[in-house]
Amino acid sequence: MVNNKKVAAIIAEYNPFHNGHAYHIAETKKITEAEYIVILMSGNYVQRGEPAIIDRYLRAESALLSGADAVFELPATVSTGSAEIFADGAVALAHKLGIVDCLSFGAENDDMTELVNCSNFLIKKNHNEDIAKIMATGVAYPEARDIYLRKNGYEKEAELLKTSNNILAIAYLNKLHRLNSKIKPIAIKRAEVLHDEEINIKQDSNIASAKAIRQDLHNNSGKISLRYLPDSSKNILNPSGSYIKNNDFSDILFYKLGEIIYKNNKKTAIQLLGGYSDVTEDLASRICNLFGKASAYDDFAASLWSKNYTYARIDRVLHHIIGGITKDIIAMNQPYDLCPYIRPLAIKSESIDILNAVGREVKNSTNVELITRISDVSKLKNKTAIKTFEITRFMTALYSQISFKNYNLHTHNEASESFIYLFSS
């Protein structure tokens, strides 16, 4: 609540912000009767392990223009994490804001009873040991989990956990349970068309999946996908028709890997690589063995693929190496539920009471701090918050540099401006 007005939160990437997202905001307002909508959004890097196709401030502005009141950024340590880390950090942020009444999320299944039952099933019995045994046979986690559940007669749970948004929805419920949070979860059914990976131009709909839109932006400069974007997103597309992608990070990736692999013996290099988040000893060894055999990020990532790892996990690993996201950093963040600070990206001027209310909540908290501008960082008491922010800032600066160098795009200068973009409607 903010001044006795209900607040609903939405966890999102908006990569990019499209009509389906605008629909979700509108439905959330309708179902929850919330007067304020706050978005907990990935910054310039997303959970698939790639740079966001459009800068975070522009995506946040699109959300404000489409009905949101405020946007808060997820740290890069969270936004590039596994589904569990992403969900844990995002829900913790919603909880720590201290003002959120409802958490709204899209799911392929909007039956809250079934989702909650699946969450309770996963919480009450730890299945990870049995799933790990299946993974040891050379199977990636999602497939291993599916095999385990079906083998043991948990068909309903296996079906629910087949789709990405159901997986995240259940992970959100798990974290709300562990936090003993009073936030009420709300599932909104995603339109079937959102599963499509390619745009069907014969389709009579104004909604397409974010993946299909990204593919069209990269391959056709967005010529097909414009009808699936609100004006707030159409107006921020790059006039050149080109967009940042993983291959733009080839030089920095190979430099970082070269520093580790060429300056150490193989055993030490494997140990050092194994210190990064999500890197197993086997994957560290593959990185060492295959380094130098590809000249571009995408080719190198493809060479690392095996049935043990999803493509998304490999991409996350490579961005963790680029950004310096180590297992130690993640461990340092665990006592703070992966979210040691709160950082507003964008707030409507008429909704400034949201930030004021969050500020009051933070003053009474011992496990989260508020960052509204660069100068706040030097005043932080929590070293974990400082370190986590520095990683996010470095990765953001890298994104901005590449955007300018390769695409002549200028991004928001957070060093000289407030983190808050006030938009007056």
C-alpha positions in Angstrom: 0.0 0.0 0.0 1.0 3.6 -0.7 -1.2 6.2 1.0 -3.9 3.5 1.3 -3.7 2.8 -2.4 -3.1 -0.8 -3.5 0.2 -1.7 -5.3 0.7 -4.5 -7.7 4.1 -5.6 -8.9 5.1 -7.3 -12.2 8.4 -9.1 -12.7 9.5 -8.6 -16.3 12.3 -8.3 -18.9 10.4 -6.4 -21.6 12.9 -7.5 -24.2 11.4 -5.6 -26.0 8.1 -4.1 -24.5 5.3 -5.3 -26.7 1.5 -5.4 -26.9 1.3 -8.5 -24.7 3.1 -6.7 -21.9 0.7 -3.7 -22.2 -2.2 -6.3 -22.0 -0.6 -7.8 -18.9 -0.4 -4.4 -17.2 -4.0 -3.6 -18.1 -5.2 -7.0 -16.9 -3.3 -6.6 -13.6 -5.0 -3.3 -12.9 -8.3 -4.8 -13.8 -8.0 -8.0 -11.7 -6.2 -6.6 -8.6 -7.9 -3.1 -8.7 -4.4 -1.7 -7.9 -3.9 2.0 -8.3 -0.2 1.7 -8.7 1.8 -0.8 -10.9 5.5 -1.2 -10.2 7.7 -3.2 -12.5 10.7 -5.2 -11.3 12.8 -5.3 -14.6 16.0 -6.8 -15.8 18.5 -4.1 -16.8 20.7 -4.4 -19.9 21.1 -8.1 -19.6 18.5 -10.8 -19.5 18.0 -14.3 -18.2 18.6 -16.0 -21.5 22.2 -14.9 -21.2 22.3 -12.0 -23.7 22.1 -8.2 -23.9 18.7 -6.7 -23.9 17.8 -5.6 -27.5 17.0 -2.1 -26.2 18.5 -0.1 -23.4 16.9 -0.4 -19.9 15.8 3.2 -19.6 14.0 3.2 -22.9 12.3 -0.1 -22.0 11.3 1.4 -18.6 9.9 4.5 -20.4 7.8 2.3 -22.6 6.4 0.6 -19.5 5.5 4.0 -18.0 3.8 5.1 -21.2 1.8 1.9 -21.2 0.3 2.1 -17.7 3.1 1.4 -15.2 4.0 3.9 -12.4 7.5 2.9 -11.5 10.3 0.6 -12.7 13.0 -0.9 -10.4 16.1 -2.6 -11.8 17.1 -6.2 -10.9 20.9 -6.5 -10.3 22.8 -8.2 -13.1 23.7 -11.0 -10.7 19.9 -11.7 -10.6 18.9 -10.9 -14.2 21.5 -13.2 -15.7 20.9 -16.0 -13.2 19.2 -19.4 -13.5 15.4 -19.5 -13.3 15.7 -20.1 -9.5 18.1 -17.2 -8.9 16.1 -14.9 -11.1 12.9 -15.7 -9.3 14.4 -15.6 -5.9 16.0 -12.2 -6.4 13.0 -10.6 -8.1 10.5 -11.8 -5.5 12.9 -10.6 -2.8 12.9 -7.2 -4.4 9.1 -7.1 -4.4 9.1 -8.1 -0.8 11.8 -5.6 0.3 10.0 -2.6 -1.4 7.6 -3.0 1.6 4.7 -1.6 -0.4 3.6 -4.4 -2.7 0.2 -6.1 -2.1 0.0 -8.3 -5.2 2.5 -10.0 -7.5 1.2 -10.5 -11.0 2.9 -12.9 -13.4 2.1 -14.4 -16.8 1.8 -18.2 -17.0 0.7 -20.8 -19.5 -1.5 -22.2 -16.7 -3.4 -19.6 -14.7 -5.0 -22.1 -12.3 -3.5 -20.8 -9.0 -4.6 -24.0 -7.1 -2.6 -26.2 -9.5 0.4 -23.8 -9.4 0.4 -23.6 -5.6 0.0 -27.4 -5.2 3.0 -27.9 -7.5 5.0 -25.3 -5.5 4.1 -27.1 -2.2 5.1 -30.4 -3.7 8.5 -29.1 -4.7 9.0 -27.3 -1.3 8.0 -30.2 0.9 10.3 -32.8 -0.7 13.8 -32.0 -1.9 14.1 -33.8 -5.3 17.4 -32.3 -6.3 19.6 -35.2 -5.2 17.6 -37.7 -7.3 17.6 -35.2 -10.3 21.3 -34.8 -10.0 21.8 -38.5 -10.4 20.0 -38.4 -13.7 22.0 -35.3 -14.7 25.2 -37.3 -14.1 24.2 -39.5 -17.1 24.7 -36.5 -19.3 21.3 -34.9 -19.3 20.6 -31.1 -18.8 18.6 -30.1 -15.7 15.1 -29.5 -17.3 15.1 -32.9 -19.1 16.5 -34.6 -15.9 13.7 -33.1 -13.8 11.1 -34.2 -16.4 12.4 -37.8 -16.4 12.5 -38.0 -12.6 8.9 -36.6 -12.2 7.4 -38.9 -14.8 9.3 -41.9 -13.6 7.9 -41.4 -10.1 4.3 -40.8 -11.2 4.2 -37.0 -10.9 2.7 -36.5 -14.4 0.7 -33.3 -13.5 3.8 -31.6 -12.0 5.9 -32.6 -15.0 3.3 -31.1 -17.4 3.2 -27.9 -15.4 7.0 -27.6 -15.4 7.3 -28.1 -19.2 6.9 -24.4 -20.1 9.1 -21.5 -19.2 6.6 -19.2 -17.7 5.0 -21.9 -15.5 8.5 -22.7 -14.2 9.1 -19.1 -13.3 5.6 -18.8 -11.8 6.2 -21.8 -9.5 9.6 -20.4 -8.6 8.0 -17.1 -7.6 5.5 -19.1 -5.4 8.4 -21.0 -3.8 10.2 -17.8 -2.8 7.0 -16.1 -1.5 6.5 -19.2 0.7 10.1 -19.2 2.0 9.9 -15.4 2.8 6.5 -16.0 4.5 5.5 -13.0 2.5 2.0 -11.5 2.6 2.1 -10.6 -1.0 -0.7 -12.2 -2.9 0.3 -14.0 -6.2 -1.9 -13.5 -9.3 -1.5 -15.6 -12.4 -2.6 -14.2 -15.8 -2.9 -16.6 -18.6 -0.6 -15.9 -21.5 -2.1 -15.8 -25.0 -1.3 -19.0 -27.0 0.3 -16.9 -29.7 3.0 -15.9 -27.3 4.5 -19.4 -27.7 5.3 -18.8 -31.4 9.0 -18.3 -32.1 8.3 -16.9 -35.5 5.8 -14.2 -36.5 3.0 -15.6 -38.7 2.0 -12.6 -40.9 -1.3 -14.3 -41.8 -2.2 -14.4 -38.1 -5.0 -12.1 -37.1 -3.6 -10.9 -33.8 -1.7 -7.9 -32.5 0.3 -10.0 -30.1 3.5 -12.0 -30.8 6.2 -13.4 -28.6 9.2 -11.3 -27.6 11.5 -13.9 -29.2 9.7 -13.7 -32.5 9.8 -9.9 -32.4 13.6 -9.9 -31.5 14.2 -12.2 -34.5 12.4 -9.9 -36.8 14.2 -6.9 -35.4 17.6 -8.6 -36.0 16.7 -10.1 -39.4 14.3 -7.7 -41.0 14.9 -4.4 -39.1 11.4 -4.9 -37.5 9.5 -4.5 -40.8 7.0 -7.2 -39.8 6.9 -6.8 -36.0 5.8 -3.1 -35.8 2.1 -4.1 -35.5 3.0 -6.1 -32.3 4.6 -3.1 -30.6 2.8 -0.2 -28.9 3.8 3.3 -30.0 6.0 3.7 -26.9 8.2 0.9 -28.3 8.0 1.8 -32.0 9.4 5.3 -31.1 12.6 3.9 -29.5 13.6 1.5 -32.2 17.1 2.1 -33.7 16.7 4.1 -37.0 19.6 2.0 -38.5 17.6 -1.2 -37.9 20.5 -2.9 -36.2 20.6 -4.1 -32.6 23.1 -5.2 -30.0 23.8 -9.0 -29.8 26.1 -11.5 -28.2 28.6 -11.4 -31.1 29.3 -7.8 -30.1 30.9 -9.1 -26.9 33.4 -11.4 -28.7 36.5 -9.2 -28.0 35.8 -8.7 -24.3 34.9 -12.4 -23.8 38.1 -13.6 -25.6 40.2 -11.1 -23.7 38.8 -12.3 -20.3 39.3 -15.9 -21.2 42.8 -15.3 -22.6 43.8 -13.6 -19.3 42.8 -16.8 -17.5 43.9 -19.5 -19.9 47.2 -18.1 -21.3 48.5 -16.8 -18.0 48.0 -20.1 -16.0 48.5 -23.8 -16.4 45.5 -25.8 -17.5 44.7 -27.1 -14.0 44.8 -23.5 -12.5 42.8 -22.1 -15.4 40.0 -24.7 -14.9 40.0 -23.9 -11.2 39.7 -20.2 -11.9 36.9 -20.7 -14.5 35.1 -23.0 -12.1 34.9 -20.0 -9.7 32.3 -18.3 -12.0 28.6 -18.7 -11.4 27.0 -21.7 -13.1 30.4 -23.1 -14.3 31.0 -26.8 -13.6 34.5 -28.4 -13.8 33.4 -30.2 -17.0 32.3 -26.9 -18.6 35.5 -25.2 -17.4 37.6 -27.9 -19.1 35.6 -27.6 -22.3 36.2 -23.8 -22.3 39.9 -24.4 -22.0 40.0 -27.1 -24.7 38.0 -25.1 -27.2 39.3 -21.6 -26.6 41.0 -20.2 -29.7 39.1 -22.3 -32.1 36.4 -19.8 -32.8 36.6 -16.1 -33.8 33.1 -15.0 -32.7 31.1 -15.3 -29.5 28.2 -17.2 -31.1 30.5 -19.8 -32.7 32.4 -20.3 -29.5 29.2 -20.7 -27.5 27.9 -23.2 -30.0 31.1 -25.2 -29.7 30.6 -25.5 -26.0 27.2 -27.0 -26.3 26.6 -30.6 -25.1 23.5 -32.5 -23.9 24.6 -31.6 -20.4 23.9 -27.9 -20.8 21.2 -25.8 -22.4 22.2 -23.0 -24.8 20.9 -20.4 -22.4 23.1 -21.8 -19.6 26.2 -21.5 -21.7 25.3 -17.9 -22.7 24.7 -17.1 -19.0 28.1 -18.6 -18.1 29.9 -16.5 -20.7 28.3 -13.3 -19.5 29.2 -14.2 -15.9 32.8 -14.5 -17.0 32.6 -11.2 -18.9 30.9 -9.4 -15.9 32.9 -11.1 -13.1 29.9 -12.8 -11.6 31.4 -15.5 -9.4 30.1 -18.2 -7.1 31.5 -16.2 -4.2 29.5 -13.1 -5.2 26.3 -15.2 -5.4 27.1 -16.7 -2.0 27.7 -13.2 -0.5 24.3 -12.2 -1.8 22.4 -15.2 -0.3 22.0 -13.7 3.2 20.3 -10.7 1.5 18.0 -12.9 -0.7 20.1 -12.0 -3.7 18.9 -8.4 -3.5 21.0 -6.2 -1.3 19.9 -2.9 -2.7 16.9 -1.2 -4.3 17.4 0.9 -7.4 14.7 2.8 -9.2 15.1 3.2 -12.9 12.0 5.2 -13.8 9.1 6.8 -11.9 6.2 8.9 -13.1 6.3 12.3 -11.6 2.7 11.9 -10.3 3.6 8.6 -8.7 6.6 9.9 -6.7 4.9 8.8 -3.5 6.0 5.3 -4.4 9.7 6.2 -4.0 9.0 8.2 -0.8 7.2 5.1 0.7 10.0 2.8 -0.4 12.5 5.2 1.2 10.7 5.0 4.5 10.6 1.2 4.4 14.3 1.0 3.6 15.2 3.2 6.6 13.6 0.6 8.9 15.4 -2.3 7.2 18.8 -3.9 8.0 19.2 -6.0 4.9 18.6 -3.6 2.0 19.7 -0.1 1.0 18.4 2.4 -1.5 20.5 3.7 -4.5 18.9 6.6 -6.4 22.1 8.1 -7.8 25.9 7.3 -8.0 26.8 9.4 -5.0 24.6 7.1 -2.8 27.0 4.2 -3.4 29.8 5.7 -1.4 27.4 5.9 1.6 26.3 2.3 1.5 27.1 0.3 4.7 26.8 -3.1 3.0 29.9 -4.2 1.2 27.9 -6.8 -0.7 25.5 -4.2 -2.0 28.5 -2.1 -3.2 30.2 -5.1 -4.9 26.9 -6.2 -6.6 26.2 -2.7 -7.8 29.7 -2.3 -9.2 29.3 -5.5 -11.2 26.0 -4.2 -12.6 27.5 -0.8 -13.3 30.4 -2.4 -15.1 28.2 -4.5 -17.3 26.0 -1.6 -18.0 28.9 0.6 -19.0 30.1 -2.2 -21.3 26.7 -2.4 -22.9 26.6 1.4 -23.4 30.1 1.5 -24.9 29.3 -1.3 -27.4 25.9 0.4 -28.3 27.8 3.6 -29.1 30.7 2.1 -30.9 28.8 -0.4 -33.0 25.4 1.2 -33.4 26.0 4.9 -32.7 23.4 4.8 -29.9 23.7 7.0 -26.8 22.4 5.6 -23.6 21.4 7.3 -20.4 24.4 8.8 -18.6 24.0 7.6 -15.0 27.2 9.1 -13.9 26.0 12.6 -14.4 22.2 12.1 -14.0 19.9 10.7 -11.4 18.9 7.1 -11.8 15.3 8.3 -11.8 13.7 9.3 -15.0 10.6 11.3 -14.2 8.0 11.2 -16.9 5.0 13.5 -16.8 2.0 12.2 -18.6 
